[in-house]
Structures are given as C-alpha cells and as structure tokens.
Amino acid sequence: MFDAKKLLDQFLGSQVPGLGGSVRDRAGEAIQTAKNNPMKTGAIAAVLLGSKTGRSIAGNALAIGGLAAIAGLGYQAYKNYQAGQAPAAPSDAPSANNPVLLPPPVESGFGPGSPAGSNEFVLVLIRAMIAAAKADGHIDDAERALIMDKIKAADVSGEAAAFIEAELASPTDIDALVAAAVTEEQRVELYTASRLTIDPDSRAERGYLDLLAGRLGLADQLVDHIEATVSSAKTTLSQ
C-alpha cells in the first residue's frame, strides 16, 4: 500500500520541491512557486477542479499543509462549536502573516496521532475529496484521461495514480465514506476535507455537501462552524 499521507500532501499541494523549513515559515515562497510552476507543486486538487476552486485551494493549502489543513480546520471548528461560539465571519479571520492553524492536541482525536490520522482513514479523506470534485458531474471520460495525464506529470505514479484513476472512474459510494468515519472527529474531518475541496457554487455541489452532512449525522450548528472556518481560512490565506 502506498503512503496515503504523502498523497494527501500532494493532493493539497503542500509538498513543493526545493523548499525547506516549516510550511508556515516558507508559505509565501511556496505559494509563489505554486503560481509560477503549478504542476511542480503536485496540487492534485487544482488538476481535478481546473481553474475554479482548485487554482485557489492549491495556494491556500500550501500555507497550512496536507493532513494538518484538514485536522486543524476540523479541530478549530469543532472546538468553537463545543464552546457555543457563533460561527466566525470571514472578516473575523486573522491576517495571513499570523496564521492560527496549528496541529491539534494529541488527545483531541484529530490529526496524525489519532484514528483520524491512520493511513486507512487518510485514504478515505482522499476518496471524499475526489467525490466532492465529481459532485457537479463535470468529469467525463475525456476529462478523466486529461486529469490522469496531468497527475502523472506531477510525479504521481504507480499505486497512487491507479488509486486516483479508479476513484475517478467509479460512482461515488457515499455509504462507504460515511461508514468509514467511526468517531465524531473522523466525521468532522471527512466533511471538512470535502468542503475544503470545493466552493459549493452549484446546486449539485451544495446538494452533495448537504447530503453528506446529513448522512454523517453532523449537527447543523457544527456544519455552520466548519463552513465558516474553511471559508475564513480561504479568505485569509488568499489575500
């Protein structure tokens, strides 16, 4: 089995050749590299979504990191929800020069040291992101072939490329996605990953996210927090 966490990093574009140091320290340089050489970042979300959400999410995710983006956003939304806070507005978000997204505490149930960080569940997160990318039905056979050509050009090959190709060709199995999210934290991360992939600007995308939230059993207020947290992060990091 291939390294799902590495693929997720490539999926969100946080692995940028030639950049050292922490993701936070090198975020500005990484984002510029992504703009100048988009395929060098391995931002598969950008490939899947073309010039729509993918182009912006690639740069945004560079400033957060792969699994850390999903775990950090999910944890922040969940923590605010449990504290009874009102969902944040984009204008409430901190500046891009002082990001607040940090790895969740080990005992939080989010991130690498939890069941939500296992290789098996990270594969589920990638499946969820691909399903979200397909939600508006725009990926046909010709586009799928083009996507795979670009993915291989981004140095994704072997089992990882075969996995993506199979997921693109297969109907979305929302039952399997939901069943794989056993803990509340996993359910939050699965929805967060899906929402991070797309901005629901079509009825099909919005309907898919609403269906997913309902099937996951997420409270409306918790979904509102996830929506607000992801939107705020995107707004902040794209400035």
C-alpha positions as CSV (number, residue, x, y, z in Angstrom):
1,M,0.0,0.0,0.0
2,F,1.3,3.5,-0.9
3,D,1.7,6.3,1.6
4,A,-1.7,7.9,1.8
5,K,-0.4,10.9,3.8
6,K,2.2,11.7,1.2
7,L,-0.5,11.5,-1.5
8,L,-2.7,13.8,0.5
9,D,0.1,16.3,0.8
10,Q,0.5,16.2,-3.0
11,F,-3.3,16.4,-3.3
12,L,-3.4,19.7,-1.4
13,G,-0.1,21.0,-2.8
14,S,1.9,21.3,0.4
15,Q,4.9,19.3,-1.0
16,V,6.9,21.8,-3.0
17,P,10.3,20.6,-4.3
18,G,13.2,22.8,-3.2
19,L,11.6,24.3,-0.2
20,G,13.0,23.6,3.3
21,G,11.9,24.7,6.8
22,S,8.4,24.6,8.1
23,V,5.3,25.0,5.9
24,R,4.4,28.2,7.9
25,D,7.9,29.7,7.5
26,R,8.0,29.1,3.8
27,A,4.4,29.7,3.0
28,G,4.9,32.8,0.9
29,E,7.7,31.3,-1.1
30,A,5.7,28.1,-1.6
31,I,2.7,30.0,-2.8
32,Q,4.7,31.9,-5.3
33,T,6.3,28.7,-6.5
34,A,2.9,27.2,-7.0
35,K,1.8,30.2,-9.1
36,N,4.9,30.1,-11.3
37,N,5.1,26.3,-11.6
38,P,1.6,24.8,-10.8
39,M,2.4,21.3,-11.8
40,K,5.6,21.3,-9.8
41,T,3.6,21.6,-6.6
42,G,1.7,18.3,-7.2
43,A,-1.6,20.1,-6.3
44,I,-3.9,17.4,-7.5
45,A,-7.0,19.3,-6.3
46,A,-6.1,22.0,-8.8
47,V,-5.9,19.4,-11.5
48,L,-9.3,17.9,-10.6
49,L,-11.0,21.3,-10.4
50,G,-9.4,23.1,-13.2
51,S,-9.4,26.9,-13.0
52,K,-12.3,27.0,-10.5
53,T,-11.7,26.2,-6.8
54,G,-8.6,24.2,-7.5
55,R,-6.5,27.1,-8.5
56,S,-7.0,28.9,-5.2
57,I,-7.0,25.9,-2.9
58,A,-3.6,24.9,-4.1
59,G,-2.0,28.1,-2.8
60,N,-4.2,28.2,0.3
61,A,-3.3,24.7,1.3
62,L,0.4,25.4,0.9
63,A,0.2,27.7,3.9
64,I,-1.5,25.1,6.0
65,G,-0.2,21.7,5.0
66,G,-1.9,18.5,3.9
67,L,-3.4,16.5,6.7
68,A,-2.7,19.4,9.0
69,A,-5.0,21.5,7.0
70,I,-7.9,19.2,7.4
71,A,-7.2,18.3,11.0
72,G,-6.5,21.9,12.0
73,L,-9.6,23.3,10.4
74,G,-11.8,20.5,11.7
75,Y,-10.5,20.8,15.2
76,Q,-10.9,24.6,15.3
77,A,-14.5,24.3,14.0
78,Y,-15.3,21.5,16.5
79,K,-13.8,23.3,19.4
80,N,-15.7,26.5,18.6
81,Y,-18.9,24.6,18.2
82,Q,-18.5,22.8,21.6
83,A,-17.8,26.2,23.2
84,G,-21.1,27.5,22.0
85,Q,-19.4,30.3,20.0
86,A,-21.0,31.9,16.9
87,P,-19.5,30.8,13.6
88,A,-16.8,33.2,12.5
89,A,-17.3,35.6,9.7
90,P,-14.5,35.9,7.1
91,S,-13.8,39.4,8.3
92,D,-13.0,37.9,11.8
93,A,-10.2,35.8,10.4
94,P,-6.6,36.6,11.4
95,S,-4.1,38.0,8.9
96,A,-2.2,35.7,6.6
97,N,1.0,36.8,8.2
98,N,-0.1,35.3,11.6
99,P,-2.0,32.1,10.9
100,V,-3.6,30.4,13.8
101,L,-4.0,26.9,12.4
102,L,-1.8,24.6,14.4
103,P,-1.6,20.8,14.8
104,P,-4.4,19.7,17.1
105,P,-3.5,18.5,20.5
106,V,-2.6,14.8,20.6
107,E,-5.6,13.9,22.8
108,S,-8.1,15.8,20.7
109,G,-9.0,12.9,18.4
110,F,-7.9,14.9,15.3
111,G,-4.7,14.6,13.3
112,P,-1.8,12.2,12.8
113,G,-1.7,10.7,16.3
114,S,-5.4,9.7,16.2
115,P,-7.6,7.2,14.3
116,A,-8.4,10.1,12.0
117,G,-4.7,10.2,11.1
118,S,-4.3,6.5,10.2
119,N,-3.2,5.6,6.6
120,E,-6.5,3.9,6.1
121,F,-8.6,6.9,7.1
122,V,-6.4,9.3,5.1
123,L,-7.3,7.2,2.0
124,V,-11.0,7.8,3.0
125,L,-10.3,11.5,3.1
126,I,-8.8,11.4,-0.4
127,R,-11.8,9.4,-1.6
128,A,-14.1,12.1,-0.1
129,M,-12.2,14.9,-1.8
130,I,-12.4,13.1,-5.2
131,A,-16.1,12.5,-4.6
132,A,-16.6,16.2,-3.9
133,A,-14.7,17.2,-7.0
134,K,-17.0,15.0,-9.0
135,A,-20.2,16.3,-7.4
136,D,-21.1,18.7,-10.2
137,G,-20.8,15.9,-12.8
138,H,-18.2,17.7,-15.0
139,I,-15.6,14.9,-15.1
140,D,-16.4,12.8,-18.2
141,D,-14.2,10.2,-19.8
142,A,-12.2,12.7,-21.9
143,E,-11.6,14.9,-18.9
144,R,-10.6,12.0,-16.7
145,A,-7.9,11.0,-19.2
146,L,-6.6,14.5,-19.3
147,I,-6.6,14.6,-15.5
148,M,-4.6,11.4,-15.3
149,D,-2.0,12.8,-17.8
150,K,-1.5,15.8,-15.6
151,I,-1.4,13.8,-12.4
152,K,1.4,11.6,-13.9
153,A,3.2,14.8,-15.0
154,A,3.1,15.8,-11.3
155,D,5.2,12.8,-10.4
156,V,2.3,10.7,-9.1
157,S,2.5,7.2,-10.4
158,G,2.2,3.5,-9.5
159,E,-0.4,2.5,-6.9
160,A,-1.2,6.1,-6.1
161,A,-2.0,7.0,-9.6
162,A,-4.0,3.8,-10.1
163,F,-6.0,4.6,-6.9
164,I,-6.9,8.1,-8.2
165,E,-7.8,6.7,-11.6
166,A,-10.1,4.1,-10.1
167,E,-11.8,6.6,-7.8
168,L,-12.4,9.0,-10.7
169,A,-14.0,6.2,-12.8
170,S,-16.1,4.7,-10.0
171,P,-19.5,6.0,-8.9
172,T,-19.4,7.8,-5.6
173,D,-20.2,5.4,-2.7
174,I,-21.4,7.7,0.0
175,D,-22.4,4.8,2.1
176,A,-18.8,3.6,2.3
177,L,-17.5,7.1,3.0
178,V,-19.9,7.5,5.9
179,A,-19.3,4.0,7.3
180,A,-15.6,4.6,7.4
181,A,-16.0,7.6,9.7
182,V,-16.4,5.9,13.0
183,T,-15.6,8.7,15.5
184,E,-17.1,12.2,15.7
185,E,-13.7,13.6,14.9
186,Q,-13.4,11.5,11.8
187,R,-16.9,12.6,10.6
188,V,-15.8,16.2,11.1
189,E,-12.6,15.7,9.2
190,L,-14.4,13.9,6.3
191,Y,-16.8,16.8,5.9
192,T,-14.0,19.3,6.3
193,A,-12.0,17.6,3.6
194,S,-14.9,17.6,1.2
195,R,-15.7,21.3,1.9
196,L,-12.1,22.3,1.6
197,T,-12.0,20.8,-1.9
198,I,-14.9,22.8,-3.3
199,D,-16.7,26.0,-3.0
200,P,-20.3,24.9,-3.5
201,D,-21.4,27.3,-6.2
202,S,-23.7,25.0,-8.0
203,R,-26.9,23.2,-6.8
204,A,-25.3,19.9,-7.3
205,E,-22.3,20.7,-5.1
206,R,-24.4,22.3,-2.4
207,G,-26.8,19.4,-2.5
208,Y,-23.9,16.9,-2.2
209,L,-22.4,18.6,0.8
210,D,-25.8,18.9,2.5
211,L,-26.5,15.2,1.8
212,L,-23.0,14.3,3.2
213,A,-23.5,16.3,6.4
214,G,-26.9,14.7,6.9
215,R,-25.6,11.2,6.4
216,L,-22.7,11.8,8.7
217,G,-25.2,13.0,11.4
218,L,-23.4,16.3,11.9
219,A,-25.5,18.9,13.8
220,D,-26.5,21.9,11.7
221,Q,-24.6,24.3,14.0
222,L,-21.4,22.2,13.7
223,V,-21.7,22.2,9.9
224,D,-22.1,26.0,10.1
225,H,-18.8,26.2,12.1
226,I,-17.0,24.0,9.6
227,E,-18.3,26.1,6.7
228,A,-17.3,29.3,8.4
229,T,-13.9,28.1,9.4
230,V,-13.0,26.8,6.0
231,S,-14.3,30.0,4.3
232,S,-12.4,32.2,6.7
233,A,-9.2,30.3,6.1
234,K,-9.6,30.5,2.3
235,T,-10.4,34.2,2.5
236,T,-7.4,35.0,4.8
237,L,-4.8,32.9,3.0
238,S,-5.7,34.1,-0.4
239,Q,-5.2,37.8,0.5
